[in-house]
Amino acid sequence: TGGRKGLRIIVLKGVFDPEELSGKLGDDKAQAIEEELHQECGQWGTVEKITIFAKNREGVVVVKFSQPIAASQAVEVYHGRVQDGRRIDASYWDGVTDFTVKEDEKEHKEEKRHDEFGKWLEDQDLPEEFRLQVEGQ
């Protein structure tokens, strides 16, 4: 059997602390995590792609295998494992969840608030003394 049919992509949560991937050494740390996962996951089958979501607070890594059985074995091995003091949660990808972290939610809300205020200002009727005066008309 090939594991759960068609399920070749797994999600690993708790693989890293996002703070570890920020700063100057972040890229090196991310590369080390990717290489380590590639080597370990490769023992169950061909790894097609590893994606590290460095800004995700849950420390998410997605691994895509060529064969469903390899993904199945990886989920069994990783789920519940404690690594560097963090418990890893391993599951199959649901096909829709995007683990990419958009720019800070707070910044987005602030920008929206500024846009709404700007629109409000533009919609106001100005008193005569504040209106643009053009000479010669």
N, C-alpha and C positions, 0 to 999 in steps of 0.2 A: 504494500500500500504506500501511497505517497503522502501520508500525513493528511491534514484537512485539505481537501481538494482546492487547488488554486491559491492557497494562502502562502505566499512566498515572502511577504514583507512583514517584518516584526518591529515593534516599538519597544525600546528599552528606556525606562525612566529611572533616574537616580544614578546614572553612570558617572556624572561629574557634578561639581558645584560650579555654577556659572561664574562665580567670582574668580575661579581658577583660570578661566578662559578670557578674562579681561586683562588689559594691560599689555605690556611689551612681550611677555612670555606666553600669552594666550594662544598664538598660532602654533607655537612649538608644542604646547600641551595638547591642543586639539589634534595635531598630527600624530602625536604619541598615542592618544586614545584610539584614533582611527587605525593605526598600524597594529595595535594590540588586539582590537576587535577583529580586524581582518584576519590576523593570524589564528586567533582562537576559533572564530566562526568558520574559517576555512577547513577545519577538521571535519565538519559535518557536510560540507558541500561547497559549491562555487558561490562566492560572494560577488554579486554584480555591482552593488553600490552601497556605500555607507554615508549617511548624511548626519552631521552633528549640528544640532540647533543650539549654538553657543549662547544665545541670549535667553533661551527658554529657562525659566526658574526651576523647572522640574528636572533639568539635566538630561534632556531627551536626545537619543540617538536612534535613527531608523536604519535598519539593515535589510537590504533586498537580496534574496538568494535566488539561484537558478531553479532549485528544486523545492517543492513544498516540504518534503521530508526533512531537509536541512533546517528549514525554518521551524518546523515542529520540534526538532531536537534542541535547537537553540533556545526556544521558549521554555522547554522543560528544564534545561540547565541553568538559565539565567534567572528565571522567576523565583524570587525569594532569596537570592544570593545576597550576602552582605559583602560589600566591597568598599574599602576606605571608610568604613563606618556608615555607609549608606546602603539601605535595602533597595535592591533593584527590582523593579516591576516589569515583567516581560509579558507582552501580549501581541496578538496579531493586529496589524493596522486595519482600521475600519473602512478605509478607502476614501474617507472624506475629511478627517481631522487634519488641519494645517497647524503644525507646531511652530511655525515661524512667528516670532514676536514682532509685532508692528512697533513703530516708534512709541515711546512712552505714552500711555493712555492719558496721563495728566497733560502732556504737551498738546495732545490732540484736542482735549476738552478746552484748553486755554485758547487754542487757535479758533475753535468753533465759536467760543464766547466773543472773541475779537471780531470775527466775521459778522456775527449777529448784531453786535453793537454798531459796527460800521454801516450795516444796512439800516438800522434804526435811525442813525444820524442822517443818512441820505434821504430818508422818508419824511423828515421833519420839515415843517413850513417855517422858514426863517422870518423873523421880524424885518420890516423894511430897512432898518438901519444896518442890518447884517448882510443884506443881499448885495450881490456883485453890481457895482455901478459902472456903466460904460459911458464915457464922455462923448459928446457929439451926437447923441441920439435923442 
